[in-house]
């Protein structure tokens, strides 16, 4: 019972359960009597003890303490024992695999275990892992599945029991304890802080904290560091500390610090490979070396920081760079020592493989100028050299070149990187003056024949010639043949001058067109109106003549537009009242020399209705004339000039019977060779219809049939008819249209209308005038009948015959006049005008 004499079988820190606490291996224990003692302690320090006595003999037994049997012991034969239990290691990390091995003891050496039951405990927690396995042989092993240990770091107990083939469990367990440790050691460094700077010397003390600590080691710049040793050499250092625990967890910590000498500052940054401000046309290698000790250091390229540091053979930190792309590079290297001194180096350079571009302005495109000032402009280059040679002599761009001559300018530009571009320019200086002269035409010229035009240009180095005729390009020599208006334009220029020439001219081969109406050569007129129309665009008024007798009228020609003749000049001469002979002289000449000449001689008489009047009757509708026998002395109401004959029964409408007509008969005064009959008519009808309304008829007998007339005039549906028969009975008839051109009527129903019928066999002409205007005319041939002495007015035949031949005029007849001569237009118009009053 003396604890000093006890031999410990097992000492465990295990929870108390109803079951196996421990096994006593008695295979190698000598025979004898033994006392087994069990001391149990709780966490409060309370304890309890128990014991039992066993005797060991040659045949080993396993003894169990039966709590219900007091202190009496008994022996139980166990079928086999679990034997040895082993683990591959004592410490594990999370997710490590536990390799479990064991051996068992078979007392009979013929029994085999059927299986085993494996349990894992931690503290007060039971059955963290509980699995029963079968068909496992002795001296077996298996791997505990990963994740079976899920209760965190701490001590675990592995309990193994085996079963025989009969299924009986061994009374003892094989027990093994192990530790799960997932936390790496904590490294503590004192004396050398990360980023620290120390003057003259620095030392460090390194330790590690871990319940299962295994090892600790440190290095400075790769060399083993002895804890607490001094670092005295100036420089930058890296302290690396590594700690490991029994479970294999590893910790690392690295502190970078520097040691400087208090009185020495010898840092230097050297950038090599390029010259600051230089430009290169090839690849560049740059090295930046930091000599000395630095608390901080940095390198940036175009504001981008670079961190590819390495130590060179001299132990200094440096970075190297290779540049190949065209660009400008700005390198900034900066270092801060441990005394807060900053050292900075800057370098800027560029790689440029592109040849420089430049322009030379001031050289004329034509190649000629009176003065040339070449100006050199280099593009996108700030540093360059330029070489300029003018005709092989050094030339400064921007200097005016003013002497006449040909020049060659050579320019070469080289940039800072050595790239170069060269160009050659040619030009000439010419101060001569260009001029233009024209032959063949003149400005404002007018010609009546084709013209040969020639453009003469003088001057040197002509750069541009423009030659246009009516805006169409022409050669320098050409012919103009067509009648037209022309505008000639020519221009020429050289380096120093420009010449312009413009001329307007015309070709006109046409004679002036002159239309003179109102008079005719040899004509006699009462009050003529002369109308002159001249169609000539180039009329030369200064050389033209328009005179009536001695009075000049050329300046009275005014421009007007005629429907037929178009634009023309017009003049009207009226109020010609002086009786006698007059001459109109017309000479029209255009600027081309074409001319028109005409001279018209005519006479003017004072119009007297009684002049040459054979007979004149002034009727009115209220006067009934009933004169028989006639007498030259009887002058009321008809003035009778005839020496023989009578006039009876002026026409008037019949009331209930046929109309009455007037008959004039004379043997001596009525001749059908020539004469004029004038009369005013007022029809009583709107439309003459199909009847023939006779105005007059001249026959050899008053009873003669209508078909034997010599001269007659009547109105029908077709218009006014004037008919004459010659001696051979050939009929000549004028049949006027019912309307004038333009739909204007010749006369209107129930309206007074003046008609003039005039004829002349000797002149071979006849005409009809209505209201003073010519309504028709015709040529007549042969001789007159000269036997017609009976003149009917207002009817075609004497009454008493068939009404179809009487054909009287239904209406009023007034102002009858008979004349013995042929009247022209002016006379007919004058008769109309006077009688109308």
C-alpha positions in Angstrom: 0.0 0.0 0.0 3.0 2.3 0.0 2.7 4.4 -3.1 6.5 4.5 -3.3 6.4 0.7 -4.0 3.7 0.9 -6.7 4.2 0.3 -10.4 2.0 2.5 -12.5 0.0 0.5 -15.1 -1.7 3.5 -16.8 -2.2 7.1 -16.0 -5.0 8.7 -17.9 -7.0 11.9 -18.0 -10.2 10.3 -19.2 -13.8 10.8 -18.2 -15.4 8.1 -16.1 -17.9 5.9 -17.8 -19.4 2.5 -17.0 -16.9 0.4 -18.9 -13.3 -0.3 -19.5 -10.8 2.2 -18.1 -7.6 0.4 -18.8 -6.0 -3.0 -19.5 -3.1 -4.7 -17.7 -0.8 -6.6 -19.9 0.3 -9.7 -17.8 2.0 -11.7 -20.4 5.5 -10.9 -19.1 4.6 -10.5 -15.4 6.1 -13.1 -13.0 3.7 -15.4 -11.2 2.7 -14.1 -7.8 0.1 -12.2 -5.8 -0.5 -8.6 -6.8 -2.6 -5.8 -5.6 -4.3 -3.6 -8.2 -5.0 0.0 -7.0 -7.3 2.5 -8.8 -7.3 6.2 -7.9 -9.9 8.4 -9.4 -9.9 12.2 -9.2 -12.6 14.7 -10.3 -11.9 18.2 -11.6 -12.5 19.7 -8.2 -9.7 17.7 -6.6 -11.8 15.1 -4.8 -10.5 11.5 -5.0 -11.6 8.0 -4.4 -9.6 4.7 -4.3 -10.3 1.0 -4.6 -8.1 -2.1 -4.8 -8.2 -5.8 -5.3 -5.8 -8.7 -5.0 -5.0 -11.1 -7.8 -2.6 -14.1 -8.1 -0.8 -14.8 -11.3 0.1 -18.4 -12.1 1.5 -19.9 -15.3 -1.9 -19.6 -17.0 -2.6 -15.8 -17.5 -6.0 -14.4 -16.9 -7.5 -11.0 -17.2 -8.9 -9.7 -14.0 -11.8 -7.3 -13.7 -13.1 -5.4 -10.8 -16.7 -6.3 -10.1 -18.3 -3.5 -8.2 -21.1 -5.7 -7.0 -18.9 -8.5 -5.5 -17.0 -6.5 -2.9 -13.4 -7.1 -2.7 -13.6 -10.7 -3.7 -11.7 -11.3 -7.0 -12.3 -14.0 -9.6 -10.7 -15.0 -12.8 -12.3 -14.9 -16.2 -10.8 -16.6 -19.2 -10.8 -14.1 -22.1 -11.1 -15.6 -25.6 -8.3 -13.2 -26.8 -6.9 -9.8 -26.1 -6.6 -6.8 -28.4 -2.9 -6.8 -28.3 -0.8 -3.7 -29.3 -2.5 -0.5 -30.6 -0.4 2.1 -32.5 -0.9 5.5 -34.3 1.4 6.7 -37.1 2.0 10.0 -35.2 1.0 11.7 -31.9 0.0 15.1 -33.4 -2.4 15.9 -36.1 -3.7 18.8 -38.1 -7.2 19.3 -39.4 -8.0 16.9 -42.2 -4.9 14.8 -41.6 -5.4 11.0 -42.0 -4.8 8.9 -38.8 -3.2 5.5 -39.6 -4.2 3.0 -36.9 -2.4 -0.4 -36.5 -2.8 -3.2 -33.8 -2.0 -6.7 -32.9 -4.1 -9.2 -30.9 -3.4 -12.3 -28.7 -5.3 -15.5 -29.1 -4.7 -17.8 -26.1 -5.9 -20.9 -27.9 -4.0 -19.9 -31.1 -6.9 -21.2 -33.1 -9.5 -18.6 -32.6 -9.9 -15.6 -34.8 -11.4 -12.2 -34.1 -14.6 -11.5 -35.9 -14.2 -7.8 -35.8 -13.5 -4.8 -33.7 -15.2 -1.7 -32.4 -13.3 1.7 -32.7 -14.4 4.7 -30.7 -12.9 8.2 -30.3 -13.5 10.4 -27.2 -12.6 14.0 -26.4 -13.1 15.3 -22.9 -16.7 14.7 -21.7 -17.9 14.0 -25.2 -18.6 10.4 -26.0 -18.7 8.5 -29.3 -17.2 11.3 -31.4 -16.4 8.4 -33.7 -18.0 4.9 -33.2 -17.8 2.2 -35.9 -17.8 -1.6 -35.8 -15.8 -3.5 -38.4 -15.9 -7.2 -39.3 -13.7 -9.7 -41.0 -10.5 -8.0 -39.9 -7.5 -10.1 -39.2 -4.8 -9.5 -36.6 -1.9 -7.3 -37.3 -4.3 -5.1 -39.4 -4.4 -1.3 -39.9 -6.8 1.2 -41.4 -6.9 5.0 -42.0 -9.3 7.0 -40.0 -11.5 9.0 -42.4 -10.7 12.7 -42.8 -13.1 14.9 -40.9 -13.7 12.4 -38.1 -12.1 14.8 -35.7 -14.6 17.7 -35.7 -14.5 18.9 -32.1 -11.5 21.3 -32.5 -8.0 21.3 -31.2 -7.2 19.2 -28.1 -6.5 15.6 -26.8 -8.5 12.7 -28.2 -8.7 9.1 -27.0 -8.8 6.1 -29.3 -10.5 3.0 -27.8 -10.3 -0.4 -29.7 -12.1 -3.6 -28.6 -12.2 -6.8 -30.6 -14.7 -9.7 -30.9 -14.1 -13.4 -31.4 -15.9 -15.6 -33.8 -18.5 -16.2 -31.3 -19.2 -12.6 -31.0 -17.9 -12.2 -27.5 -16.2 -9.0 -26.8 -12.8 -8.8 -25.2 -12.9 -7.6 -21.6 -10.1 -5.1 -22.2 -9.6 -2.2 -24.6 -6.5 -1.0 -26.4 -6.4 2.7 -25.8 -4.2 5.4 -27.4 -4.3 9.1 -27.0 -3.3 11.8 -29.6 -3.5 15.6 -30.1 -5.2 17.6 -32.8 -3.4 20.9 -33.4 -4.4 23.2 -36.3 -3.0 26.5 -35.1 0.5 27.5 -36.3 3.1 29.0 -33.9 3.0 32.7 -33.1 6.3 34.4 -34.0 7.5 37.3 -31.9 10.3 39.6 -33.1 11.6 42.4 -31.0 14.3 44.8 -31.9 14.0 44.8 -35.6 10.7 46.3 -36.8 9.5 45.9 -40.4 10.5 49.1 -42.3 12.7 50.2 -39.4 15.8 52.3 -39.8 18.6 51.9 -37.3 21.7 54.0 -37.0 25.1 52.1 -36.7 23.6 48.8 -35.5 20.5 46.7 -35.1 19.8 43.4 -33.2 16.7 41.2 -32.8 15.3 38.6 -30.4 13.0 36.1 -31.9 10.7 33.7 -30.0 7.6 31.6 -30.8 4.6 30.7 -28.8 2.9 27.4 -29.3 1.7 24.6 -26.8 3.2 22.0 -29.1 6.3 24.0 -30.1 8.9 22.1 -32.1 11.5 24.4 -33.7 12.4 28.1 -34.5 15.0 29.5 -36.9 16.0 32.9 -38.4 18.1 34.3 -41.3 19.2 37.7 -42.4 19.7 38.2 -46.1 19.8 34.4 -46.4 22.4 33.8 -43.7 21.6 32.1 -40.4 20.9 34.7 -37.7 22.1 34.1 -34.2 19.5 35.4 -31.8 20.5 38.8 -30.3 23.6 39.3 -32.5 24.4 42.9 -33.8 24.1 44.0 -37.4 26.5 46.9 -37.9 27.2 47.2 -41.6 25.1 49.9 -43.3 22.6 48.5 -45.8 19.2 47.1 -46.3 18.4 43.8 -44.6 15.6 41.2 -44.6 15.1 39.1 -41.4 13.2 35.9 -42.1 11.9 33.9 -39.1 10.3 30.4 -39.4 8.6 28.4 -36.6 7.1 24.9 -36.6 5.0 22.9 -34.0 4.8 19.2 -33.5 1.7 18.9 -35.7 3.7 20.3 -38.6 2.0 23.8 -38.6 4.6 26.4 -39.9 4.7 30.2 -39.4 6.8 32.7 -41.4 7.5 36.4 -40.8 9.7 38.7 -42.7 10.9 42.2 -41.5 12.8 44.5 -43.8 15.0 47.1 -42.1 18.1 49.2 -42.8 21.2 50.1 -41.0 22.9 53.4 -41.7 26.1 55.1 -40.5 25.2 58.3 -38.8 27.8 60.5 -40.4 27.8 59.1 -44.0 25.3 59.9 -46.8 26.7 58.5 -50.0 23.5 57.4 -51.9 23.5 57.8 -55.6 21.0 57.0 -58.4 22.5 56.4 -61.8 20.4 56.1 -65.0 22.4 55.0 -68.0 21.7 54.1 -71.6 20.3 57.4 -72.9 21.0 61.1 -72.6 18.4 63.4 -71.2 16.5 65.2 -73.9 17.9 63.1 -76.7 16.0 61.4 -79.6 17.1 58.1 -81.1 16.1 56.2 -84.2 17.1 52.8 -82.8 16.3 50.5 -79.7 17.4 51.8 -76.3 18.5 49.8 -73.1 18.1 51.8 -69.9 19.5 50.7 -66.5 18.6 52.5 -63.2 21.0 51.7 -60.3 20.4 52.7 -56.7 23.7 52.9 -54.9 23.6 53.2 -51.1 20.9 52.5 -48.6 17.3 53.5 -49.0 14.2 53.4 -46.8 12.0 53.7 -50.0 12.8 53.6 -53.7 10.7 53.8 -56.8 11.0 54.0 -60.6 8.2 55.1 -62.9 8.0 55.2 -66.7 5.5 57.7 -68.1 3.9 57.7 -64.6 3.6 54.0 -64.5 5.5 52.5 -61.6 7.9 49.6 -62.2 8.9 47.0 -59.6 11.2 44.5 -61.3 14.0 45.0 -58.7 17.2 42.8 -58.5 20.7 43.2 -57.1 23.5 43.6 -59.4 27.1 42.3 -59.0 27.9 45.2 -56.8 25.1 44.4 -54.4 23.0 47.4 -55.5 19.4 47.4 -56.4 18.6 48.2 -60.0 16.1 47.8 -62.8 16.7 47.4 -66.5 14.4 48.4 -69.4 14.3 47.8 -73.1 12.6 50.3 -75.4 11.8 49.7 -79.0 8.5 51.4 -79.8 8.3 55.0 -81.1 7.3 57.2 -78.2 8.6 59.8 -75.8 9.7 58.2 -72.5 9.9 60.0 -69.1 11.8 58.0 -66.4 11.7 59.1 -62.8 13.8 57.3 -60.2 13.4 58.4 -56.6 14.9 57.1 -53.3 14.3 58.1 -49.6 17.1 57.3 -47.1 16.7 56.6 -43.5 17.2 60.2 -42.6 14.3 61.4 -44.8 16.6 62.6 -47.5 15.1 62.3 -51.0 17.2 61.7 -54.1 15.5 62.0 -57.5 16.8 61.5 -61.0 14.8 62.3 -64.1 15.6 61.5 -67.7 13.5 62.1 -70.8 14.2 60.7 -74.3 12.3 59.6 -77.4 12.5 56.9 -80.0 11.7 58.3 -83.5 12.1 56.3 -86.6 9.9 58.5 -88.8 11.5 60.8 -91.3 10.5 64.5 -90.7 7.8 66.1 -92.7 8.0 69.6 -94.1 6.4 71.9 -96.6 7.8 74.8 -98.6 5.1 77.5 -99.3 5.3 80.6 -101.4 6.2 78.8 -104.6 3.5 79.5 -107.3 1.7 76.5 -108.7 2.3 77.9 -112.2 6.0 78.0 -111.5 6.3 81.7 -112.2 6.0 84.8 -110.2 7.3 88.4 -110.1 8.8 87.6 -106.7 9.0 84.3 -104.9 9.5 83.9 -101.1 9.9 80.2 -100.2 8.9 79.6 -96.5 10.0 76.4 -94.8 7.5 74.8 -92.3 8.6 71.7 -90.4 5.7 69.6 -89.1 5.6 67.8 -85.8 9.3 68.5 -85.0 10.6 70.8 -82.3 14.3 70.0 -82.8 15.7 69.7 -86.3 18.4 71.1 -88.6 17.6 72.4 -92.1 19.9 72.8 -95.1 18.7 75.0 -98.0 20.5 75.7 -101.3 19.2 78.0 -104.0 20.9 77.2 -107.3 23.7 75.5 -105.2 24.2 78.5 -102.9 23.2 78.6 -99.2 19.8 80.1 -98.9 17.8 81.3 -95.9 14.1 80.4 -96.3 11.9 83.5 -96.1 14.2 85.6 -98.2 12.5 87.1 -101.3 13.8 86.1 -104.7 13.3 89.0 -107.0 15.8 88.7 -109.9 14.4 87.3 -113.2 15.6 83.8 -113.9 15.0 80.1 -113.3 15.8 78.7 -109.8 16.2 75.3 -108.2 15.7 75.1 -104.4 17.1 72.1 -102.5 15.9 71.6 -98.9 17.0 68.8 -96.4 15.6 68.5 -92.9 17.1 66.2 -90.3 15.3 65.6 -87.0 17.0 65.1 -83.6 16.9 61.3 -84.0 18.9 61.5 -87.3 16.0 60.8 -89.6 16.1 63.1 -92.7 13.9 64.2 -95.7 15.0 66.1 -98.7 13.0 67.8 -101.5 13.7 69.8 -104.6 11.6 72.7 -106.0 11.8 74.6 -109.3 10.4 78.0 -110.1 11.2 81.1 -112.1 10.9 84.9 -111.4 9.4 86.8 -114.3 8.6 90.5 -114.1 7.5 90.9 -117.8 4.1 92.4 -118.7 1.5 90.6 -120.8 -0.6 92.4 -123.4 -3.5 91.6 -125.8 -4.4 93.2 -129.2 -7.2 92.2 -131.6 -7.3 92.4 -135.3 -10.4 91.9 -137.5 -13.0 93.5 -135.3 -13.3 96.6 -133.1 -15.5 97.3 -130.1 -19.0 98.4 -131.2 -18.1 97.5 -134.7 -20.8 96.5 -137.2 -19.9 94.7 -140.4 -21.7 93.5 -143.5 -19.3 90.7 -144.3 -17.5 87.8 -142.6 -14.7 88.8 -140.3 -11.4 87.0 -139.6 -10.5 87.6 -135.9 -7.0 87.2 -134.5 -6.0 87.4 -130.9 -2.4 88.7 -130.4 -0.8 88.0 -127.0 2.6 89.2 -126.0 4.6 88.5 -122.9 6.8 85.8 -121.3 5.8 82.7 -119.4 2.1 82.9 -120.2 0.3 80.7 -117.7 -3.3 81.1 -118.7 -5.2 82.2 -121.9 -9.0 82.6 -122.1 -10.6 83.3 -125.5 -14.4 83.4 -125.7 -16.9 84.4 -128.3 -20.4 84.6 -126.9 -19.1 82.6 -123.9 -17.9 79.7 -126.2 -14.2 78.9 -126.2 -12.4 79.9 -129.5 -8.8 79.5 -130.9 -6.6 82.5 -131.2 -7.6 82.8 -134.9 -11.1 82.2 -136.2 -13.7 83.4 -138.7 -17.2 84.9 -137.9 -19.7 84.5 -140.7 -23.2 84.4 -139.3 -25.4 87.5 -138.9 -25.6 88.1 -135.1 -24.5 90.1 -132.1 -21.2 89.1 -130.7 -19.2 89.6 -127.4 -15.5 88.8 -127.6 -13.6 88.3 -124.4 -9.9 87.5 -124.1 -7.6 87.3 -121.1 -4.0 86.3 -120.6 -1.8 86.3 -117.6 1.8 85.5 -116.6 3.6 85.6 -113.3 3.3 89.4 -112.8 0.4 90.7 -114.9 -2.9 90.0 -116.4 -4.4 91.5 -119.6 -8.1 91.7 -120.4 -9.8 92.6 -123.7 -13.5 92.8 -124.4 -15.2 93.9 -127.6 -18.8 93.9 -128.7 -19.5 93.8 -132.5 -22.1 92.5 -134.9 -22.3 91.1 -138.4 -25.3 92.4 -140.4 -25.6 91.7 -144.1 -29.3 92.5 -144.3 -30.6 95.7 -145.8 -32.8 97.8 -143.6 -36.5 96.9 -144.0 -38.7 100.0 -144.5 -42.5 100.0 -144.8 -44.1 103.3 -145.9 -47.9 103.4 -146.0 -50.4 106.2 -146.5 -49.0 107.5 -149.8 -47.7 106.1 -153.0 -45.7 107.7 -155.8 -47.8 109.9 -158.0 -50.8 109.7 -155.6 -53.2 112.5 -154.8 -54.5 112.9 -151.3 -56.8 115.1 -149.4 -55.3 114.7 -145.9 -52.7 112.0 -146.0 -51.1 110.3 -143.0 -47.7 108.8 -143.7 -46.7 105.9 -141.6 -43.0 104.8 -141.6 -41.8 101.6 -140.0 -38.0 100.7 -140.0 -36.8 97.3 -139.0 -33.0 97.6 -138.5 -31.3 96.9 -135.1 -28.2 98.6 -136.2 -29.7 101.7 -137.7 -27.3 104.6 -137.9 -29.5 107.7 -137.3 -26.6 110.0 -137.9 -26.2 108.7 -141.5 -29.9 108.2 -142.2 -32.4 110.7 -143.7 -36.2 111.0 -143.4 -37.4 114.2 -144.9 -40.8 115.5 -146.1 -39.8 118.2 -148.5 -37.2 120.1 -146.4 -38.3 119.0 -143.0 -36.2 116.3 -141.3 -38.2 113.6 -139.4 -35.4 111.1 -138.6 -35.3 112.0 -134.9 -39.0 111.2 -134.6 -38.4 107.5 -135.1 -39.2 105.8 -131.8 -38.8 102.2 -130.8 -41.9 100.2 -130.8 -43.0 96.5 -131.2 -45.1 95.4 -134.1 -46.9 92.1 -134.2 -45.4 91.2 -137.5 -42.1 93.1 -137.7 -41.2 92.8 -134.0 -39.1 95.5 -132.5 -38.6 98.4 -134.9 -38.5 102.2 -135.2 -41.7 104.0 -136.1 -42.7 107.5 -137.2 -46.0 109.0 -138.4 -46.3 112.2 -140.4 -49.7 113.9 -140.5 -51.3 117.3 -140.9 -50.1 117.6 -144.5 -52.5 120.4 -145.6 -50.5 122.4 -148.1 -51.9 121.8 -151.6 -49.4 120.8 -154.2 -46.7 118.4 -154.8 -44.7 116.9 -151.9 -41.7 114.6 -151.8 -40.8 112.1 -149.0 -37.1 111.2 -149.1 -36.1 108.1 -147.1 -32.5 106.9 -146.8 -31.9 104.4 -144.0 -28.3 103.2 -143.4 -27.2 100.7 -140.7 -23.8 100.7 -139.0 -22.7 97.8 -141.2 -23.1 100.1 -144.4 -26.3 98.4 -145.7 -28.7 101.1 -146.9 -32.3 101.6 -148.2 -33.3 104.5 -150.5 -36.8 105.5 -151.5 -38.3 108.8 -152.8 -42.1 109.2 -153.1 -43.7 112.2 -154.8 -47.4 112.8 -154.2 -50.0 115.6 -154.3 -52.3 117.0 -151.7 -55.6 118.7 -152.7 -58.3 120.3 -150.7 -61.3 118.0 -150.7 -64.5 119.4 -152.0 -67.6 117.2 -152.2 -68.8 119.1 -155.3 -65.5 118.8 -157.1 -65.8 116.5 -160.1 -69.3 115.7 -158.8 -71.6 114.4 -161.5 -74.6 114.6 -159.3 -75.2 114.8 -155.7 -78.4 113.9 -153.9 -79.0 114.6 -150.2 -81.9 112.4 -149.2 -83.8 112.0 -146.0 -86.5 109.7 -145.1 -89.1 112.3 -144.8 -88.8 113.9 -148.2 -90.6 112.4 -151.1 -89.0 113.3 -154.4 -91.2 113.1 -157.4 -89.4 114.9 -160.2 -90.3 114.1 -163.8 -88.7 115.3 -166.9 -85.8 116.9 -165.1 -84.4 120.3 -165.9 -81.1 121.8 -165.4 -82.7 124.9 -164.0 -84.6 123.0 -161.4 -82.2 122.9 -158.4 -84.6 122.0 -155.6 -84.3 119.7 -153.8 -81.7 118.1 -156.1 -78.8 120.0 -157.6 -78.7 118.6 -161.1 -75.4 119.0 -163.0 -76.4 116.7 -165.9 -77.3 118.5 -169.1 -79.7 115.8 -169.9 -81.8 113.2 -168.2 -83.8 113.0 -164.9 -83.7 111.6 -161.4 -87.0 110.3 -160.0 -88.3 108.4 -157.0 -85.7 108.3 -154.3 -85.7 105.0 -152.5 -88.0 104.7 -149.6 -89.6 101.7 -147.9 -92.8 100.6 -149.4 -95.8 100.5 -147.1 -98.0 97.8 -148.6 -96.5 97.5 -152.0 -93.1 97.2 -153.4 -90.3 99.6 -152.5 -89.5 102.6 -154.6 -86.1 103.4 -156.2 -84.4 106.3 -157.8 -83.3 106.4 -161.4 -80.7 108.6 -162.9 -80.2 108.8 -166.6 -77.6 110.7 -168.6 -76.2 110.3 -172.0 -73.2 112.4 -171.4 -72.3 112.4 -167.7 -72.4 108.7 -166.8 -69.4 106.8 -168.1 -68.6 103.2 -167.2 -64.9 103.7 -168.1 -64.1 105.1 -164.6 -65.8 106.6 -161.7 -66.7 106.5 -158.0 -70.1 106.0 -156.3 -70.3 107.0 -152.6 -73.3 106.3 -150.4 -74.5 105.9 -146.8 -76.7 102.9 -146.0 -78.8 101.9 -143.0 -80.2 98.4 -143.3 -83.6 97.6 -141.8 -82.6 93.9 -141.3 -80.3 92.1 -138.8 -79.2 89.6 -141.5 -79.5 90.0 -145.2 -80.5 86.4 -145.5 -80.5 84.8 -149.0 -81.7 88.0 -150.7 -79.5 90.3 -152.7 -80.0 93.8 -151.6 -79.0 96.0 -154.5 -77.3 99.3 -153.7 -77.0 100.4 -157.4 -76.9 99.0 -160.9 -75.7 100.7 -164.2 -77.4 99.3 -167.3 -78.2 100.4 -170.8 -82.0 100.3 -170.1 -84.0 100.7 -167.0 -86.0 97.6 -167.9 -83.0 95.5 -168.8 -82.6 92.2 -167.0 -80.2 92.1 -164.0 -77.9 89.9 -166.0 -77.1 92.7 -168.6 -75.7 95.1 -166.0 -72.4 96.9 -166.7 -71.6 97.8 -163.1 -73.5 96.9 -159.9 -73.1 96.7 -156.1 -75.3 94.8 -153.6 -75.2 93.2 -150.1 -75.9 89.5 -149.7 -75.4 86.8 -147.0 -71.7 86.4 -148.2 -70.8 90.1 -147.7 -70.7 93.1 -150.0 -70.4 92.4 -153.7 -69.0 94.8 -156.3 -69.2 93.5 -159.9 -68.0 94.9 -163.3 -68.3 93.5 -166.9 -66.1 94.5 -169.7 -66.9 94.8 -173.4 -66.3 91.0 -173.9 -68.8 90.4 -171.0 -66.0 89.2 -168.7 -67.1 89.6 -165.1 -64.8 90.9 -162.4 -66.2 90.6 -158.9 -65.1 91.7 -155.4 -66.9 89.8 -152.6 -65.8 91.2 -149.2 -65.9 89.0 -146.1 -68.7 89.7 -143.7 -66.1 90.5 -141.0 -62.6 92.0 -141.0 -59.7 90.0 -139.6 -60.1 89.8 -135.8 -63.9 89.2 -136.1 -64.7 92.9 -136.4 -67.7 93.5 -138.7 -67.6 95.7 -141.8 -71.0 97.1 -141.0 -73.7 96.5 -138.5 -77.5 96.0 -139.0 -79.6 99.1 -138.5 -76.5 101.2 -138.3 -75.3 103.8 -140.8 -72.4 102.5 -143.0 -70.4 104.3 -145.6 -69.5 102.5 -148.9 -67.3 103.6 -151.7 -67.3 101.7 -155.0 -64.5 102.9 -157.4 -63.2 101.6 -160.8 -60.9 102.5 -163.6 -60.6 100.4 -166.8 -57.6 102.4 -168.0 -55.7 101.7 -164.8 -57.0 98.2 -164.6 -58.3 98.3 -161.0 -61.4 98.3 -158.9 -61.9 98.6 -155.1 -64.5 98.7 -152.3 -64.1 100.8 -149.2 -66.3 100.4 -146.1 -66.2 103.2 -143.5 -63.0 104.6 -145.0 -61.1 101.3 -145.0 -60.3 99.2 -148.0 -62.4 96.0 -147.9 -61.3 94.6 -151.2 -59.6 95.3 -154.5 -59.1 93.5 -157.8 -57.4 93.9 -161.2 -59.6 94.3 -164.2 -58.8 93.9 -167.9 -60.3 94.7 -171.3 -62.4 97.7 -172.3 -65.5 99.0 -170.7 -68.9 98.5 -172.4 -69.5 102.3 -172.8 -73.2 102.0 -173.5 -74.6 102.1 -169.9 -76.6 105.2 -169.3 -79.2 104.1 -166.8 -78.3 104.2 -163.1 -80.6 102.6 -160.6 -80.1 103.5 -156.9 -81.7 101.3 -154.3 -82.8 98.6 -156.7 -81.7 96.3 -159.4 -84.5 96.6 -162.0 -87.4 98.9 -162.7 -90.6 98.0 -160.9 -93.4 96.0 -162.5 -91.4 93.0 -163.2 -90.9 89.8 -161.2 -90.1 90.7 -157.6 -87.2 88.3 -157.7 -85.4 90.7 -160.1 -86.3 93.9 -158.4 -84.2 93.1 -155.3 -84.5 96.5 -153.7 -82.4 97.6 -150.8 -84.5 97.3 -147.6 -83.3 100.3 -145.6 -82.3 103.9 -145.9 -79.9 105.4 -148.5 -78.4 108.8 -148.0 -75.6 111.1 -149.2 -75.4 109.7 -152.6 -72.4 111.0 -154.6 -71.2 110.1 -158.1 -67.7 111.1 -159.1 -66.0 110.8 -162.5 -62.5 109.5 -161.3 -61.0 106.7 -159.4 -60.4 107.3 -155.7 -57.4 106.0 -153.8 -57.3 105.0 -150.1 -56.7 108.5 -148.7 -59.5 110.0 -150.9 -61.9 107.3 -149.9 -61.1 107.8 -146.3 -61.4 111.6 -146.7 -64.7 111.2 -148.4 -65.9 109.0 -145.4 -64.6 111.6 -142.9 -66.1 114.7 -144.6 -69.4 113.1 -145.4 -69.7 111.8 -141.9 -69.7 115.3 -140.6 
